[in-house]
Amino acid sequence: MQTIQLAKISNGQIEAVDNHQPFLDQLIKNAEQEELSNRINVAKGDMLNLEYESGSFDLIWSEGSIFIIGFEKGLREWKRLLTEDGYLVASELTWIKTEVPQEAKTYMNQEYPAIKTIKENLQIALDCGYRVVGFFVLPTQSWWDNYYNPIQEKLPALKAKHKDDKEALQGIDMTETEIEMFRKFSDYYGYVFYLLQAS
């Protein structure tokens, strides 16, 4: 979705990388429908090993994915791929408040122990050689509209389909717990977009 939007608001050539072929196939289809195929190159690849020449990109956009490599590691390793004064935009799960209920801390220590505060992530960006252009918290409603509500609609059917599959049911339980924790504690954590420029 974001690849199409980036193509629409820019005149740039886009290299879209993912390791899941069905996502890439969907992007190819969407790009054709939007008549953007000539500006979007789709590549199956691994963010842990991006085989591009140094200075290849004016902008790297990592939405909801830098956690796979790690926020600091991603900033350090991808910096070489940027042109001089190039930009990196990444969203990262972040503590929005510093005083956090213990239940939320305990949950996050299990699910994403690398989570940090906005201040800590901004310092990481500076230490990695970036200038902080800005940042913003993704609105809570975006989580519900684009992520959790569609998942919740599918859960009853998934439970019925996998009622005899203990492993699948455990995965569904984990998803329900995640949704409930976000319902209770979304004032304390969420995705923060960090807009950075190589310096």
N, C-alpha and C positions, 0 to 999 in steps of 0.2 A: 504493500500500500504506500509506504513512504517513498519507495523508489519512483513510483509513478508521479507522486506529488513533487518530488525534487526535480524530476525531468520537466514538469510543467512550469515550474517557477524559475528555471535556469536555462541557459543556452548551452550547458556543459554536456560532455560525453560522460556517461555513467558506467562504471564497472560494478555490477551487482554480484556479490559473492555470498554463497550459502553452501552448506554441505548436505542439504536435503533436497534431492532432485525434484520431488513434487512441488516444493515451493518455487523452485526455479521455473518449472514448467508452467505454473500458474502465472508467474511474472511475464514469461514470454507471451502467453495468451493475452494478458492485460495490456502489455505494451503494443501488441498488434492491434487490439481494439481501439486504443488511444492514439494510434499512428505515431508511436514513439520508438519503434523498433530500431530505427537508424541511429538513435542516441543512447540506447541501453544495451550494453554487452553483458550477457549472463555467463557467469563462470562458477563451476562447482569447485569449491576450495575450502581450505581450513584456516580459520583466523589465527590459529597457533603457528601457522607457517605460510604467511602471505608472500608469495614469490614474485614480487614486483621490484622494479629498479627504484633506487633512492630518488626522491623528488618526483614521484609519478603523479601525485594528486594535489590539487588545490584545496580539496575538502575531503575529509573522511567522516562519514556519518555512521555512528554505531548506536542504534536505537534498541534498547532492551537486550543487549547481547554482550557488552564488554565484560560482564561478570564471568563469562566462560573462560576468558584468559586472565581476568583480574584487572581491576581498574588501574592500578599503578603500572603493572606490567604492560597492559595495552597502551597506555600513554607513552611509556618509554620506547617500546618496540615499534610502534606505528609512527613515531615522530620522524624517523628517517624517510618514510614514504611521502612525507609532505614536502611541497615546494617551500622555498624560503617565504616566511610569513603566511604559510598555509594554515588552514583551520581544521580543528577536530571538534566534532560535536558528539557527545556521548551521554546517554542516560544511565544512571546508576541508582540502585536501591540505596536509600540514604535515611539516616535519622533526621527528621525535620526539627525535632525538639531535643534538648539536651536532658531534660528530666523525663525519663521514660518509665512507665509502670513495669514492675518486675516480671509480670506475666509475658509482656511483649518482649522484654530482654531475653527471657528464658527460651521463648519460641524462636527468636531470631538467632540466638547462639547455636541452636540446633540446625536451622534451615539455611542461614547465610551469615556465618560468623565474621565474614569480612566487612560487614556493613559498618559505615563510619558516618560521622556528622558532616554537614555541609562544610563547616570550617576545616575539618580534617581533609576532605577531598580537595578543597581549594588549595590547601597547602601542598598536597601531593602534586597537583597540577603545576604549581610554581616550582617545586623542587625538580620536576621533570622537564623544565625549560619552556613552559607555556606562559603566555599572558592571559589572564582571565578576562574575557570579553563580557561575560555575564552568566547568569544561571537562573533557572526558574523551576518551581515544583509543578509536576504534572498534576492537573486538577483531579481530585478524587473521582469525580463523575466520569472521567475518561476511563478509569479502571473499570467502573461498573458497565458503562455503555459498550466499550470495545473488548472487554475481556471477561469479567466475572459473570455478568448477566447471560451472555451466550453460553458460557460453560454450565451455569446452573440449569439452564433450560434442557441441556443434554444429559444431566446426571441421572434422572429417574430411568431413562431408557438404557443408559449404560449399566446401572445397577441391575436392571432386569436381565439384560443380555449376559452379564457376567456373574449372575447370582451364585454360581457354583465354582467360581474362580477366585480363590482366596487372595492371590497376589493382585489381581485386578481390583478387587474390593478394597484392599489396603491402599492402593493408589487413589481410588475414589475418596476414601476416608481422609487421606492427606490433603486432597484438593478441597474437600469440604472444610477441613480445619483451617486451611490457608484463607479461604473466603471469610470464615467467621472471625479469624484474627484480624483481617483487614477491616471488617465491619466494625470491630471494637476499637481498633488502634490506628486507624488511618490518619488521625491527627498527629501521630508520632513518627510515622515512616511513610515513604512513598518514593516514586521515581523522581529524581532531580536531573534536569538537562543541564549539562555543563558546556558552555560555548567557549572554546579555547583557541588561542592563536600561537603558533610556534614563534619563539623569540630567540 
